[in-house]
Amino acid sequence: MMKRTLVAAALAAFMFTSCSESKKETTAETENHEHHEGMAHGDNMPAEGKVVVETPDYTSVAGPVKEQIAAIVDSYLNLKDNLVASDAAKAQADAKAVVAAAEKVDVSALQGEQKAFAEERLGEVKQTASKMAASTDLAAQRAQLELLSEATFALTKAFGTSDQTLYYQYCPMANNDQGAYWLSSNEEIRNPYFGEQMLKCGSTEEIII
């Protein structure tokens, strides 16, 4: 069944949380936190109908590719949860599982643009997850999360692979205040870029169900 894409603006009453629990160790960090809190509750709300990630619609594709991409998502979600927990060792193991799942995706039955799209996104998944799997440094792992999240979300949205509701969430303070996304199966914000330091910083920007 083709998945419907919604945005968090329609669910604003419970999609946004603030950084009220963040640990503010310096004056600069406090100022950044206050800036983010204002964005989360004010003008940073996405316009109704906005889609964060534009993807082609390949949901009619048959074959095992859907289940194989779903396996990537499952491993990714474990990885994300362990980054939230700031557990670099478990995140490393999860990253290896993401790579293994991506390598099992068989795109031979896909054609033309479908195949090119899948190969490009799978390449990004393998590249970023491999870097995470090669490191036990938490900061280095988190530095790869944005591209991994974007590629994973694009794959599951384009091919309609997930059997669960997925939330595409955003923190404007991640990536040196450039902002970064992550994918979650839980609408409640649990920030993988900062963990306990700013656990609830972020907002849900798009939903696929």
C-alpha positions as CSV (number, residue, x, y, z in Angstrom):
1,M,0.0,0.0,0.0
2,M,1.3,3.4,-0.9
3,K,2.4,5.3,2.1
4,R,0.9,8.7,2.9
5,T,3.4,11.5,3.8
6,L,2.4,14.0,6.5
7,V,4.2,16.9,8.1
8,A,4.5,17.8,11.7
9,A,2.7,21.1,11.3
10,A,-0.6,19.2,11.4
11,L,0.5,17.7,14.8
12,A,2.2,20.7,16.2
13,A,0.6,20.3,19.6
14,F,2.7,17.3,20.4
15,M,5.5,17.2,17.9
16,F,7.7,19.9,19.3
17,T,9.8,19.8,22.5
18,S,12.3,22.3,23.9
19,C,15.8,22.1,25.2
20,S,14.7,22.8,28.8
21,E,16.6,19.8,30.1
22,S,19.9,20.5,28.3
23,K,23.1,20.9,30.3
24,K,24.4,24.4,29.9
25,E,28.1,24.4,30.8
26,T,29.1,27.7,29.3
27,T,27.5,31.1,28.6
28,A,27.8,30.5,24.8
29,E,26.1,27.2,25.1
30,T,23.3,28.8,27.2
31,E,22.8,31.4,24.5
32,N,22.6,28.8,21.8
33,H,20.2,26.8,23.8
34,E,17.9,29.7,24.3
35,H,18.0,30.5,20.6
36,H,17.0,26.9,19.8
37,E,14.2,26.9,22.3
38,G,12.8,30.0,20.6
39,M,13.0,28.3,17.2
40,A,11.3,25.2,18.4
41,H,8.3,27.0,19.8
42,G,8.0,29.8,17.3
43,D,8.7,30.6,13.6
44,N,10.6,27.3,13.0
45,M,7.3,25.5,12.5
46,P,7.1,24.0,9.0
47,A,4.4,25.3,6.7
48,E,1.5,22.9,6.3
49,G,2.0,20.7,3.2
50,K,5.8,21.0,3.3
51,V,7.7,17.9,2.5
52,V,11.3,17.8,3.8
53,V,12.6,15.0,1.5
54,E,11.4,14.8,-2.1
55,T,11.7,11.3,-3.4
56,P,10.4,9.5,-6.5
57,D,7.5,7.0,-5.9
58,Y,8.8,3.5,-6.3
59,T,6.3,2.0,-3.9
60,S,4.9,-0.3,-6.6
61,V,8.2,-2.1,-6.9
62,A,7.8,-5.8,-6.2
63,G,10.4,-8.3,-4.9
64,P,12.6,-8.7,-1.9
65,V,14.1,-5.2,-2.2
66,K,11.5,-3.8,0.2
67,E,12.3,-6.3,2.9
68,Q,16.0,-5.8,2.4
69,I,15.7,-2.0,2.8
70,A,13.5,-2.5,5.8
71,A,16.4,-4.4,7.4
72,I,18.6,-1.4,6.9
73,V,16.1,0.8,8.7
74,D,15.8,-1.7,11.6
75,S,19.6,-1.7,12.1
76,Y,19.7,2.1,11.7
77,L,17.2,2.6,14.4
78,N,19.3,0.5,16.8
79,L,22.3,2.6,15.9
80,K,20.4,5.8,16.4
81,D,19.2,4.6,19.9
82,N,22.8,3.8,20.9
83,L,24.0,7.2,19.8
84,V,21.2,8.7,22.0
85,A,22.6,6.6,24.8
86,S,26.1,7.7,23.9
87,D,27.3,4.1,23.7
88,A,30.0,4.2,21.1
89,A,30.8,0.5,21.3
90,K,27.2,-0.6,20.6
91,A,26.8,2.1,18.0
92,Q,29.9,0.6,16.2
93,A,28.4,-2.9,16.2
94,D,25.1,-1.5,14.9
95,A,26.9,0.4,12.1
96,K,28.4,-2.9,11.1
97,A,24.9,-4.4,10.9
98,V,23.8,-1.5,8.7
99,V,26.6,-2.1,6.3
100,A,25.8,-5.8,6.2
101,A,22.1,-5.1,5.6
102,A,23.0,-2.7,2.8
103,E,25.2,-5.2,1.1
104,K,22.4,-7.7,1.0
105,V,20.1,-5.4,-1.0
106,D,19.6,-6.9,-4.4
107,V,18.9,-4.2,-7.0
108,S,19.2,-6.4,-10.0
109,A,15.5,-6.5,-10.5
110,L,15.2,-2.7,-10.6
111,Q,15.4,-0.8,-13.8
112,G,16.5,2.6,-15.0
113,E,16.0,5.4,-12.6
114,Q,14.8,3.0,-9.8
115,K,18.1,1.2,-9.9
116,A,20.2,4.4,-10.1
117,F,18.4,5.9,-7.2
118,A,18.8,2.8,-5.0
119,E,22.4,2.4,-5.9
120,E,23.2,6.0,-5.1
121,R,21.5,5.9,-1.7
122,L,22.8,2.5,-0.8
123,G,26.3,3.8,-1.6
124,E,25.8,6.7,0.9
125,V,24.5,4.2,3.5
126,K,27.5,2.0,3.1
127,Q,30.0,4.8,3.0
128,T,28.8,6.5,6.2
129,A,28.0,3.4,8.1
130,S,31.4,2.0,7.3
131,K,33.1,5.1,8.7
132,M,31.0,4.7,11.9
133,A,31.9,1.0,12.1
134,A,35.6,1.9,11.9
135,S,35.5,4.1,14.9
136,T,34.7,4.0,18.6
137,D,34.9,7.8,18.9
138,L,31.4,9.0,19.6
139,A,31.9,12.4,18.0
140,A,33.2,10.8,14.8
141,Q,30.2,8.5,14.7
142,R,27.8,11.3,15.1
143,A,29.5,13.3,12.4
144,Q,28.4,10.6,9.9
145,L,24.8,10.4,11.1
146,E,23.3,13.1,9.0
147,L,24.1,11.7,5.6
148,L,23.3,8.1,6.8
149,S,19.9,9.4,8.0
150,E,19.1,11.2,4.8
151,A,20.0,8.2,2.7
152,T,18.0,5.8,4.9
153,F,15.0,8.0,5.0
154,A,15.0,8.5,1.2
155,L,15.2,4.8,0.6
156,T,12.4,3.8,2.8
157,K,10.2,6.7,1.7
158,A,10.8,6.1,-2.1
159,F,10.2,2.3,-1.9
160,G,7.6,2.3,0.8
161,T,9.5,-0.3,2.8
162,S,8.6,0.4,6.4
163,D,5.7,-1.3,8.2
164,Q,5.8,1.3,11.1
165,T,5.3,5.0,11.4
166,L,8.6,6.8,11.0
167,Y,9.4,10.3,12.1
168,Y,12.0,12.5,10.4
169,Q,13.3,14.8,13.1
170,Y,15.6,17.8,13.2
171,C,18.0,19.6,15.5
172,P,19.2,23.1,14.4
173,M,22.1,23.0,16.8
174,A,23.7,19.8,15.4
175,N,26.5,19.8,12.9
176,N,28.0,23.0,14.4
177,D,24.7,24.8,14.3
178,Q,24.2,23.9,10.6
179,G,21.4,21.6,11.7
180,A,20.9,17.9,11.0
181,Y,18.2,15.3,10.7
182,W,17.7,11.8,12.1
183,L,15.1,9.1,11.7
184,S,13.1,7.6,14.6
185,S,10.2,5.2,15.2
186,N,9.2,7.3,18.2
187,E,7.5,10.7,18.0
188,E,9.1,11.7,21.3
189,I,12.3,13.6,20.6
190,R,15.5,11.8,21.7
191,N,18.4,13.6,20.2
192,P,21.2,11.3,18.9
193,Y,23.6,14.2,18.2
194,F,23.8,15.3,21.9
195,G,22.4,12.5,24.0
196,E,21.8,13.4,27.6
197,Q,23.4,16.8,27.0
198,M,20.3,18.0,25.0
199,L,18.1,15.0,25.0
200,K,14.9,16.7,24.0
201,C,16.2,19.2,21.6
202,G,14.6,18.9,18.2
203,S,11.3,18.8,16.3
204,T,9.5,16.4,14.0
205,E,9.6,17.7,10.4
206,E,8.0,14.9,8.4
207,I,6.2,11.6,9.0
208,I,5.7,8.5,6.9
209,I,3.0,6.0,7.8
